[in-house]
Amino acid sequence: MSFTGECHCFQMKMTYDDQHLITISEDSCVMIWKVQDREGRNLKRDKEISHAEEILITKSDLEEKVFDFILTRKPK
């Protein structure tokens, strides 16, 4: 199925598995589109979802940790 027409979408996002497209229009209409090729098959993902081992922190938190480390470090 395809949709043609005038649409005033102001936001579009793909789901994490790249199988659906979510659009939001100016009139607050939310549409969920299933992404398929012309033959109606689901798209195959070319990328793997990887997880980071690191944890992101704010710059101010990092500066505080560094400052605390410097204060507690004892010279030999």
PyMOL Python script that loads the backbone (N, CA, C, O; Angstrom):
from pymol import cmd

cmd.read_pdbstr("""\
ATOM      1  N   MET A   1       0.844  -1.172   0.000  1.00  0.00           N
ATOM      2  CA  MET A   1       0.000   0.000   0.000  1.00  0.00           C
ATOM      3  C   MET A   1       0.889   1.234   0.000  1.00  0.00           C
ATOM      4  O   MET A   1       1.894   1.275   0.710  1.00  0.00           O
ATOM      5  N   SER A   2       0.544   2.199  -0.758  1.00  0.00           N
ATOM      6  CA  SER A   2       1.284   3.455  -0.768  1.00  0.00           C
ATOM      7  C   SER A   2       0.314   4.597  -0.518  1.00  0.00           C
ATOM      8  O   SER A   2      -0.894   4.468  -0.718  1.00  0.00           O
ATOM      9  N   PHE A   3       0.862   5.699  -0.084  1.00  0.00           N
ATOM     10  CA  PHE A   3       0.046   6.869   0.215  1.00  0.00           C
ATOM     11  C   PHE A   3       0.619   8.042  -0.542  1.00  0.00           C
ATOM     12  O   PHE A   3       1.821   8.303  -0.489  1.00  0.00           O
ATOM     13  N   THR A   4      -0.240   8.743  -1.241  1.00  0.00           N
ATOM     14  CA  THR A   4       0.187   9.932  -1.956  1.00  0.00           C
ATOM     15  C   THR A   4      -0.731  11.077  -1.566  1.00  0.00           C
ATOM     16  O   THR A   4      -1.937  10.893  -1.401  1.00  0.00           O
ATOM     17  N   GLY A   5      -0.167  12.223  -1.423  1.00  0.00           N
ATOM     18  CA  GLY A   5      -0.981  13.373  -1.082  1.00  0.00           C
ATOM     19  C   GLY A   5      -0.137  14.449  -0.447  1.00  0.00           C
ATOM     20  O   GLY A   5       1.079  14.313  -0.318  1.00  0.00           O
ATOM     21  N   GLU A   6      -0.781  15.497  -0.062  1.00  0.00           N
ATOM     22  CA  GLU A   6      -0.079  16.603   0.566  1.00  0.00           C
ATOM     23  C   GLU A   6      -0.069  16.376   2.072  1.00  0.00           C
ATOM     24  O   GLU A   6      -1.109  16.187   2.702  1.00  0.00           O
ATOM     25  N   CYS A   7       1.122  16.399   2.620  1.00  0.00           N
ATOM     26  CA  CYS A   7       1.269  16.161   4.052  1.00  0.00           C
ATOM     27  C   CYS A   7       2.205  17.211   4.627  1.00  0.00           C
ATOM     28  O   CYS A   7       3.258  17.496   4.058  1.00  0.00           O
ATOM     29  N   HIS A   8       1.824  17.774   5.734  1.00  0.00           N
ATOM     30  CA  HIS A   8       2.663  18.763   6.398  1.00  0.00           C
ATOM     31  C   HIS A   8       3.233  18.144   7.661  1.00  0.00           C
ATOM     32  O   HIS A   8       2.866  18.519   8.775  1.00  0.00           O
ATOM     33  N   CYS A   9       4.134  17.191   7.471  1.00  0.00           N
ATOM     34  CA  CYS A   9       4.769  16.527   8.612  1.00  0.00           C
ATOM     35  C   CYS A   9       5.860  17.428   9.175  1.00  0.00           C
ATOM     36  O   CYS A   9       6.632  18.033   8.431  1.00  0.00           O
ATOM     37  N   PHE A  10       5.908  17.504  10.480  1.00  0.00           N
ATOM     38  CA  PHE A  10       6.974  18.289  11.071  1.00  0.00           C
ATOM     39  C   PHE A  10       7.953  17.417  11.847  1.00  0.00           C
ATOM     40  O   PHE A  10       8.967  17.916  12.336  1.00  0.00           O
ATOM     41  N   GLN A  11       7.668  16.130  11.965  1.00  0.00           N
ATOM     42  CA  GLN A  11       8.626  15.235  12.608  1.00  0.00           C
ATOM     43  C   GLN A  11       8.438  13.822  12.076  1.00  0.00           C
ATOM     44  O   GLN A  11       7.316  13.347  11.903  1.00  0.00           O
ATOM     45  N   MET A  12       9.580  13.154  11.818  1.00  0.00           N
ATOM     46  CA  MET A  12       9.575  11.764  11.351  1.00  0.00           C
ATOM     47  C   MET A  12      10.680  11.024  12.081  1.00  0.00           C
ATOM     48  O   MET A  12      11.785  11.544  12.231  1.00  0.00           O
ATOM     49  N   LYS A  13      10.391   9.816  12.534  1.00  0.00           N
ATOM     50  CA  LYS A  13      11.375   8.990  13.228  1.00  0.00           C
ATOM     51  C   LYS A  13      11.212   7.546  12.795  1.00  0.00           C
ATOM     52  O   LYS A  13      10.096   7.072  12.584  1.00  0.00           O
ATOM     53  N   MET A  14      12.340   6.845  12.665  1.00  0.00           N
ATOM     54  CA  MET A  14      12.326   5.413  12.406  1.00  0.00           C
ATOM     55  C   MET A  14      12.382   4.685  13.740  1.00  0.00           C
ATOM     56  O   MET A  14      12.993   5.173  14.691  1.00  0.00           O
ATOM     57  N   THR A  15      11.747   3.518  13.816  1.00  0.00           N
ATOM     58  CA  THR A  15      11.841   2.718  15.034  1.00  0.00           C
ATOM     59  C   THR A  15      13.233   2.100  15.114  1.00  0.00           C
ATOM     60  O   THR A  15      13.968   2.071  14.126  1.00  0.00           O
ATOM     61  N   TYR A  16      13.587   1.605  16.303  1.00  0.00           N
ATOM     62  CA  TYR A  16      14.930   1.070  16.523  1.00  0.00           C
ATOM     63  C   TYR A  16      15.271  -0.077  15.573  1.00  0.00           C
ATOM     64  O   TYR A  16      16.443  -0.286  15.261  1.00  0.00           O
ATOM     65  N   ASP A  17      14.275  -0.818  15.113  1.00  0.00           N
ATOM     66  CA  ASP A  17      14.539  -1.955  14.230  1.00  0.00           C
ATOM     67  C   ASP A  17      14.369  -1.616  12.745  1.00  0.00           C
ATOM     68  O   ASP A  17      14.427  -2.509  11.899  1.00  0.00           O
ATOM     69  N   ASP A  18      14.162  -0.342  12.425  1.00  0.00           N
ATOM     70  CA  ASP A  18      14.008   0.150  11.055  1.00  0.00           C
ATOM     71  C   ASP A  18      12.823  -0.482  10.317  1.00  0.00           C
ATOM     72  O   ASP A  18      12.826  -0.524   9.087  1.00  0.00           O
ATOM     73  N   GLN A  19      11.828  -0.965  11.028  1.00  0.00           N
ATOM     74  CA  GLN A  19      10.676  -1.607  10.394  1.00  0.00           C
ATOM     75  C   GLN A  19       9.474  -0.675  10.265  1.00  0.00           C
ATOM     76  O   GLN A  19       8.571  -0.943   9.473  1.00  0.00           O
ATOM     77  N   HIS A  20       9.451   0.422  11.038  1.00  0.00           N
ATOM     78  CA  HIS A  20       8.320   1.356  11.002  1.00  0.00           C
ATOM     79  C   HIS A  20       8.828   2.796  10.989  1.00  0.00           C
ATOM     80  O   HIS A  20       9.861   3.121  11.574  1.00  0.00           O
ATOM     81  N   LEU A  21       8.073   3.638  10.307  1.00  0.00           N
ATOM     82  CA  LEU A  21       8.318   5.077  10.274  1.00  0.00           C
ATOM     83  C   LEU A  21       7.143   5.738  10.985  1.00  0.00           C
ATOM     84  O   LEU A  21       5.986   5.457  10.673  1.00  0.00           O
ATOM     85  N   ILE A  22       7.438   6.609  11.934  1.00  0.00           N
ATOM     86  CA  ILE A  22       6.391   7.322  12.669  1.00  0.00           C
ATOM     87  C   ILE A  22       6.447   8.787  12.245  1.00  0.00           C
ATOM     88  O   ILE A  22       7.495   9.428  12.316  1.00  0.00           O
ATOM     89  N   THR A  23       5.301   9.305  11.802  1.00  0.00           N
ATOM     90  CA  THR A  23       5.243  10.707  11.384  1.00  0.00           C
ATOM     91  C   THR A  23       4.217  11.448  12.226  1.00  0.00           C
ATOM     92  O   THR A  23       3.216  10.879  12.661  1.00  0.00           O
ATOM     93  N   ILE A  24       4.486  12.725  12.444  1.00  0.00           N
ATOM     94  CA  ILE A  24       3.565  13.601  13.172  1.00  0.00           C
ATOM     95  C   ILE A  24       3.344  14.834  12.306  1.00  0.00           C
ATOM     96  O   ILE A  24       4.297  15.478  11.869  1.00  0.00           O
ATOM     97  N   SER A  25       2.083  15.153  12.062  1.00  0.00           N
ATOM     98  CA  SER A  25       1.767  16.280  11.189  1.00  0.00           C
ATOM     99  C   SER A  25       1.360  17.506  11.997  1.00  0.00           C
ATOM    100  O   SER A  25       1.189  17.452  13.214  1.00  0.00           O
ATOM    101  N   GLU A  26       1.213  18.605  11.279  1.00  0.00           N
ATOM    102  CA  GLU A  26       0.847  19.862  11.926  1.00  0.00           C
ATOM    103  C   GLU A  26      -0.486  19.773  12.666  1.00  0.00           C
ATOM    104  O   GLU A  26      -0.678  20.458  13.670  1.00  0.00           O
ATOM    105  N   ASP A  27      -1.411  18.935  12.182  1.00  0.00           N
ATOM    106  CA  ASP A  27      -2.724  18.816  12.825  1.00  0.00           C
ATOM    107  C   ASP A  27      -2.725  17.763  13.943  1.00  0.00           C
ATOM    108  O   ASP A  27      -3.788  17.309  14.367  1.00  0.00           O
ATOM    109  N   SER A  28      -1.523  17.373  14.423  1.00  0.00           N
ATOM    110  CA  SER A  28      -1.328  16.417  15.528  1.00  0.00           C
ATOM    111  C   SER A  28      -1.704  14.982  15.166  1.00  0.00           C
ATOM    112  O   SER A  28      -1.914  14.152  16.051  1.00  0.00           O
ATOM    113  N   CYS A  29      -1.787  14.695  13.895  1.00  0.00           N
ATOM    114  CA  CYS A  29      -2.084  13.337  13.446  1.00  0.00           C
ATOM    115  C   CYS A  29      -0.795  12.518  13.502  1.00  0.00           C
ATOM    116  O   CYS A  29       0.225  12.917  12.939  1.00  0.00           O
ATOM    117  N   VAL A  30      -0.845  11.368  14.184  1.00  0.00           N
ATOM    118  CA  VAL A  30       0.293  10.470  14.280  1.00  0.00           C
ATOM    119  C   VAL A  30       0.023   9.279  13.374  1.00  0.00           C
ATOM    120  O   VAL A  30      -1.012   8.622  13.489  1.00  0.00           O
ATOM    121  N   MET A  31       0.959   9.003  12.473  1.00  0.00           N
ATOM    122  CA  MET A  31       0.825   7.877  11.554  1.00  0.00           C
ATOM    123  C   MET A  31       2.004   6.939  11.765  1.00  0.00           C
ATOM    124  O   MET A  31       3.137   7.385  11.943  1.00  0.00           O
ATOM    125  N   ILE A  32       1.733   5.643  11.746  1.00  0.00           N
ATOM    126  CA  ILE A  32       2.775   4.631  11.853  1.00  0.00           C
ATOM    127  C   ILE A  32       2.781   3.870  10.531  1.00  0.00           C
ATOM    128  O   ILE A  32       1.786   3.251  10.152  1.00  0.00           O
ATOM    129  N   TRP A  33       3.920   3.926   9.835  1.00  0.00           N
ATOM    130  CA  TRP A  33       4.053   3.328   8.519  1.00  0.00           C
ATOM    131  C   TRP A  33       4.956   2.098   8.607  1.00  0.00           C
ATOM    132  O   TRP A  33       6.041   2.168   9.184  1.00  0.00           O
ATOM    133  N   LYS A  34       4.523   0.988   8.047  1.00  0.00           N
ATOM    134  CA  LYS A  34       5.359  -0.207   7.962  1.00  0.00           C
ATOM    135  C   LYS A  34       6.258  -0.038   6.739  1.00  0.00           C
ATOM    136  O   LYS A  34       5.767   0.217   5.640  1.00  0.00           O
ATOM    137  N   VAL A  35       7.551  -0.177   6.923  1.00  0.00           N
ATOM    138  CA  VAL A  35       8.517   0.032   5.849  1.00  0.00           C
ATOM    139  C   VAL A  35       8.743  -1.303   5.133  1.00  0.00           C
ATOM    140  O   VAL A  35       9.163  -2.288   5.741  1.00  0.00           O
ATOM    141  N   GLN A  36       8.458  -1.312   3.833  1.00  0.00           N
ATOM    142  CA  GLN A  36       8.625  -2.510   3.013  1.00  0.00           C
ATOM    143  C   GLN A  36       9.198  -2.129   1.654  1.00  0.00           C
ATOM    144  O   GLN A  36       9.139  -0.969   1.246  1.00  0.00           O
ATOM    145  N   ASP A  37       9.756  -3.127   0.955  1.00  0.00           N
ATOM    146  CA  ASP A  37      10.206  -2.856  -0.398  1.00  0.00           C
ATOM    147  C   ASP A  37       9.016  -2.946  -1.361  1.00  0.00           C
ATOM    148  O   ASP A  37       7.887  -3.155  -0.915  1.00  0.00           O
ATOM    149  N   ARG A  38       9.242  -2.794  -2.651  1.00  0.00           N
ATOM    150  CA  ARG A  38       8.137  -2.762  -3.633  1.00  0.00           C
ATOM    151  C   ARG A  38       7.379  -4.079  -3.715  1.00  0.00           C
ATOM    152  O   ARG A  38       6.208  -4.099  -4.094  1.00  0.00           O
ATOM    153  N   GLU A  39       8.038  -5.175  -3.362  1.00  0.00           N
ATOM    154  CA  GLU A  39       7.377  -6.479  -3.392  1.00  0.00           C
ATOM    155  C   GLU A  39       6.648  -6.787  -2.088  1.00  0.00           C
ATOM    156  O   GLU A  39       6.052  -7.857  -1.962  1.00  0.00           O
ATOM    157  N   GLY A  40       6.679  -5.886  -1.125  1.00  0.00           N
ATOM    158  CA  GLY A  40       5.979  -6.066   0.139  1.00  0.00           C
ATOM    159  C   GLY A  40       6.779  -6.804   1.201  1.00  0.00           C
ATOM    160  O   GLY A  40       6.232  -7.199   2.231  1.00  0.00           O
ATOM    161  N   ARG A  41       8.071  -6.992   0.957  1.00  0.00           N
ATOM    162  CA  ARG A  41       8.916  -7.675   1.944  1.00  0.00           C
ATOM    163  C   ARG A  41       9.469  -6.663   2.943  1.00  0.00           C
ATOM    164  O   ARG A  41       9.731  -5.510   2.603  1.00  0.00           O
ATOM    165  N   ASN A  42       9.638  -7.119   4.177  1.00  0.00           N
ATOM    166  CA  ASN A  42      10.264  -6.267   5.193  1.00  0.00           C
ATOM    167  C   ASN A  42      11.704  -6.001   4.799  1.00  0.00           C
ATOM    168  O   ASN A  42      12.352  -6.835   4.167  1.00  0.00           O
ATOM    169  N   LEU A  43      12.190  -4.854   5.170  1.00  0.00           N
ATOM    170  CA  LEU A  43      13.578  -4.508   4.869  1.00  0.00           C
ATOM    171  C   LEU A  43      14.515  -5.263   5.788  1.00  0.00           C
ATOM    172  O   LEU A  43      14.217  -5.474   6.964  1.00  0.00           O
ATOM    173  N   LYS A  44      15.646  -5.664   5.246  1.00  0.00           N
ATOM    174  CA  LYS A  44      16.662  -6.331   6.055  1.00  0.00           C
ATOM    175  C   LYS A  44      17.599  -5.278   6.612  1.00  0.00           C
ATOM    176  O   LYS A  44      17.980  -4.338   5.914  1.00  0.00           O
ATOM    177  N   ARG A  45      17.961  -5.439   7.853  1.00  0.00           N
ATOM    178  CA  ARG A  45      18.852  -4.479   8.502  1.00  0.00           C
ATOM    179  C   ARG A  45      20.286  -4.783   8.127  1.00  0.00           C
ATOM    180  O   ARG A  45      20.720  -5.934   8.176  1.00  0.00           O
ATOM    181  N   ASP A  46      21.022  -3.746   7.751  1.00  0.00           N
ATOM    182  CA  ASP A  46      22.436  -3.889   7.420  1.00  0.00           C
ATOM    183  C   ASP A  46      23.326  -3.600   8.609  1.00  0.00           C
ATOM    184  O   ASP A  46      24.532  -3.844   8.560  1.00  0.00           O
ATOM    185  N   LYS A  47      22.747  -3.087   9.666  1.00  0.00           N
ATOM    186  CA  LYS A  47      23.566  -2.673  10.805  1.00  0.00           C
ATOM    187  C   LYS A  47      23.175  -3.445  12.053  1.00  0.00           C
ATOM    188  O   LYS A  47      22.027  -3.860  12.213  1.00  0.00           O
ATOM    189  N   GLU A  48      24.113  -3.622  12.901  1.00  0.00           N
ATOM    190  CA  GLU A  48      23.868  -4.263  14.185  1.00  0.00           C
ATOM    191  C   GLU A  48      23.734  -3.179  15.246  1.00  0.00           C
ATOM    192  O   GLU A  48      24.418  -2.157  15.184  1.00  0.00           O
ATOM    193  N   ILE A  49      22.865  -3.398  16.205  1.00  0.00           N
ATOM    194  CA  ILE A  49      22.746  -2.464  17.326  1.00  0.00           C
ATOM    195  C   ILE A  49      23.796  -2.857  18.346  1.00  0.00           C
ATOM    196  O   ILE A  49      23.809  -3.986  18.836  1.00  0.00           O
ATOM    197  N   SER A  50      24.663  -1.934  18.657  1.00  0.00           N
ATOM    198  CA  SER A  50      25.695  -2.229  19.638  1.00  0.00           C
ATOM    199  C   SER A  50      25.469  -1.371  20.874  1.00  0.00           C
ATOM    200  O   SER A  50      24.892  -0.286  20.803  1.00  0.00           O
ATOM    201  N   HIS A  51      25.925  -1.870  21.976  1.00  0.00           N
ATOM    202  CA  HIS A  51      25.783  -1.160  23.235  1.00  0.00           C
ATOM    203  C   HIS A  51      27.160  -0.701  23.700  1.00  0.00           C
ATOM    204  O   HIS A  51      28.142  -1.433  23.575  1.00  0.00           O
ATOM    205  N   ALA A  52      27.224   0.476  24.219  1.00  0.00           N
ATOM    206  CA  ALA A  52      28.483   1.023  24.700  1.00  0.00           C
ATOM    207  C   ALA A  52      28.755   0.539  26.121  1.00  0.00           C
ATOM    208  O   ALA A  52      27.835   0.324  26.909  1.00  0.00           O
ATOM    209  N   GLU A  53      30.005   0.378  26.419  1.00  0.00           N
ATOM    210  CA  GLU A  53      30.407   0.002  27.768  1.00  0.00           C
ATOM    211  C   GLU A  53      30.553   1.241  28.652  1.00  0.00           C
ATOM    212  O   GLU A  53      30.564   1.133  29.878  1.00  0.00           O
ATOM    213  N   GLU A  54      30.664   2.413  28.033  1.00  0.00           N
ATOM    214  CA  GLU A  54      30.855   3.644  28.774  1.00  0.00           C
ATOM    215  C   GLU A  54      29.518   4.230  29.215  1.00  0.00           C
ATOM    216  O   GLU A  54      28.468   3.932  28.646  1.00  0.00           O
ATOM    217  N   ILE A  55      29.587   5.063  30.234  1.00  0.00           N
ATOM    218  CA  ILE A  55      28.412   5.791  30.705  1.00  0.00           C
ATOM    219  C   ILE A  55      28.710   7.271  30.519  1.00  0.00           C
ATOM    220  O   ILE A  55      29.740   7.765  30.976  1.00  0.00           O
ATOM    221  N   LEU A  56      27.820   7.967  29.859  1.00  0.00           N
ATOM    222  CA  LEU A  56      28.026   9.390  29.629  1.00  0.00           C
ATOM    223  C   LEU A  56      27.626  10.183  30.865  1.00  0.00           C
ATOM    224  O   LEU A  56      26.594   9.924  31.483  1.00  0.00           O
ATOM    225  N   ILE A  57      28.466  11.156  31.212  1.00  0.00           N
ATOM    226  CA  ILE A  57      28.159  12.037  32.336  1.00  0.00           C
ATOM    227  C   ILE A  57      28.353  13.474  31.887  1.00  0.00           C
ATOM    228  O   ILE A  57      28.980  13.732  30.860  1.00  0.00           O
ATOM    229  N   THR A  58      27.826  14.386  32.639  1.00  0.00           N
ATOM    230  CA  THR A  58      27.962  15.797  32.285  1.00  0.00           C
ATOM    231  C   THR A  58      29.375  16.282  32.554  1.00  0.00           C
ATOM    232  O   THR A  58      30.114  15.674  33.328  1.00  0.00           O
ATOM    233  N   LYS A  59      29.742  17.371  31.916  1.00  0.00           N
ATOM    234  CA  LYS A  59      31.073  17.947  32.090  1.00  0.00           C
ATOM    235  C   LYS A  59      31.291  18.358  33.544  1.00  0.00           C
ATOM    236  O   LYS A  59      32.374  18.146  34.089  1.00  0.00           O
ATOM    237  N   SER A  60      30.282  18.940  34.172  1.00  0.00           N
ATOM    238  CA  SER A  60      30.445  19.384  35.558  1.00  0.00           C
ATOM    239  C   SER A  60      30.663  18.191  36.498  1.00  0.00           C
ATOM    240  O   SER A  60      31.459  18.285  37.433  1.00  0.00           O
ATOM    241  N   ASP A  61      29.972  17.079  36.263  1.00  0.00           N
ATOM    242  CA  ASP A  61      30.194  15.878  37.084  1.00  0.00           C
ATOM    243  C   ASP A  61      31.607  15.340  36.900  1.00  0.00           C
ATOM    244  O   ASP A  61      32.256  14.928  37.862  1.00  0.00           O
ATOM    245  N   LEU A  62      32.081  15.346  35.649  1.00  0.00           N
ATOM    246  CA  LEU A  62      33.433  14.873  35.384  1.00  0.00           C
ATOM    247  C   LEU A  62      34.473  15.767  36.061  1.00  0.00           C
ATOM    248  O   LEU A  62      35.429  15.267  36.655  1.00  0.00           O
ATOM    249  N   GLU A  63      34.291  17.075  35.974  1.00  0.00           N
ATOM    250  CA  GLU A  63      35.220  17.996  36.619  1.00  0.00           C
ATOM    251  C   GLU A  63      35.233  17.792  38.127  1.00  0.00           C
ATOM    252  O   GLU A  63      36.289  17.862  38.755  1.00  0.00           O
ATOM    253  N   GLU A  64      34.068  17.539  38.710  1.00  0.00           N
ATOM    254  CA  GLU A  64      33.980  17.289  40.147  1.00  0.00           C
ATOM    255  C   GLU A  64      34.736  16.017  40.519  1.00  0.00           C
ATOM    256  O   GLU A  64      35.454  15.992  41.519  1.00  0.00           O
ATOM    257  N   LYS A  65      34.581  14.963  39.722  1.00  0.00           N
ATOM    258  CA  LYS A  65      35.285  13.701  39.984  1.00  0.00           C
ATOM    259  C   LYS A  65      36.796  13.888  39.890  1.00  0.00           C
ATOM    260  O   LYS A  65      37.537  13.367  40.723  1.00  0.00           O
ATOM    261  N   VAL A  66      37.256  14.623  38.888  1.00  0.00           N
ATOM    262  CA  VAL A  66      38.690  14.880  38.732  1.00  0.00           C
ATOM    263  C   VAL A  66      39.204  15.691  39.912  1.00  0.00           C
ATOM    264  O   VAL A  66      40.266  15.386  40.455  1.00  0.00           O
ATOM    265  N   PHE A  67      38.475  16.705  40.310  1.00  0.00           N
ATOM    266  CA  PHE A  67      38.876  17.539  41.446  1.00  0.00           C
ATOM    267  C   PHE A  67      38.956  16.698  42.723  1.00  0.00           C
ATOM    268  O   PHE A  67      39.923  16.814  43.477  1.00  0.00           O
ATOM    269  N   ASP A  68      37.958  15.861  42.972  1.00  0.00           N
ATOM    270  CA  ASP A  68      37.970  14.982  44.151  1.00  0.00           C
ATOM    271  C   ASP A  68      39.148  14.017  44.103  1.00  0.00           C
ATOM    272  O   ASP A  68      39.766  13.740  45.131  1.00  0.00           O
ATOM    273  N   PHE A  69      39.461  13.508  42.925  1.00  0.00           N
ATOM    274  CA  PHE A  69      40.581  12.586  42.771  1.00  0.00           C
ATOM    275  C   PHE A  69      41.899  13.277  43.108  1.00  0.00           C
ATOM    276  O   PHE A  69      42.749  12.712  43.797  1.00  0.00           O
ATOM    277  N   ILE A  70      42.057  14.498  42.618  1.00  0.00           N
ATOM    278  CA  ILE A  70      43.294  15.245  42.875  1.00  0.00           C
ATOM    279  C   ILE A  70      43.440  15.533  44.375  1.00  0.00           C
ATOM    280  O   ILE A  70      44.538  15.444  44.922  1.00  0.00           O
ATOM    281  N   LEU A  71      42.341  15.875  45.026  1.00  0.00           N
ATOM    282  CA  LEU A  71      42.401  16.174  46.466  1.00  0.00           C
ATOM    283  C   LEU A  71      42.730  14.931  47.304  1.00  0.00           C
ATOM    284  O   LEU A  71      43.435  15.030  48.309  1.00  0.00           O
ATOM    285  N   THR A  72      42.238  13.803  46.907  1.00  0.00           N
ATOM    286  CA  THR A  72      42.448  12.579  47.700  1.00  0.00           C
ATOM    287  C   THR A  72      43.739  11.856  47.360  1.00  0.00           C
ATOM    288  O   THR A  72      44.148  10.960  48.098  1.00  0.00           O
ATOM    289  N   ARG A  73      44.382  12.215  46.281  1.00  0.00           N
ATOM    290  CA  ARG A  73      45.631  11.569  45.875  1.00  0.00           C
ATOM    291  C   ARG A  73      46.753  12.008  46.809  1.00  0.00           C
ATOM    292  O   ARG A  73      46.972  13.200  47.021  1.00  0.00           O
ATOM    293  N   LYS A  74      47.442  11.046  47.348  1.00  0.00           N
ATOM    294  CA  LYS A  74      48.519  11.361  48.271  1.00  0.00           C
ATOM    295  C   LYS A  74      49.856  11.271  47.570  1.00  0.00           C
ATOM    296  O   LYS A  74      50.129  10.271  46.907  1.00  0.00           O
ATOM    297  N   PRO A  75      50.702  12.286  47.694  1.00  0.00           N
ATOM    298  CA  PRO A  75      52.031  12.229  47.063  1.00  0.00           C
ATOM    299  C   PRO A  75      52.911  11.186  47.788  1.00  0.00           C
ATOM    300  O   PRO A  75      52.810  10.999  49.001  1.00  0.00           O
ATOM    301  N   LYS A  76      53.771  10.518  47.006  1.00  0.00           N
ATOM    302  CA  LYS A  76      54.663   9.493  47.593  1.00  0.00           C
ATOM    303  C   LYS A  76      55.971  10.078  47.999  1.00  0.00           C
ATOM    304  O   LYS A  76      56.836   9.365  48.506  1.00  0.00           O
TER     305      LYS A  76
END
""", "prot")
cmd.dss("prot")
cmd.show_as("cartoon", "prot")
cmd.util.cbc("prot")
cmd.orient("prot")
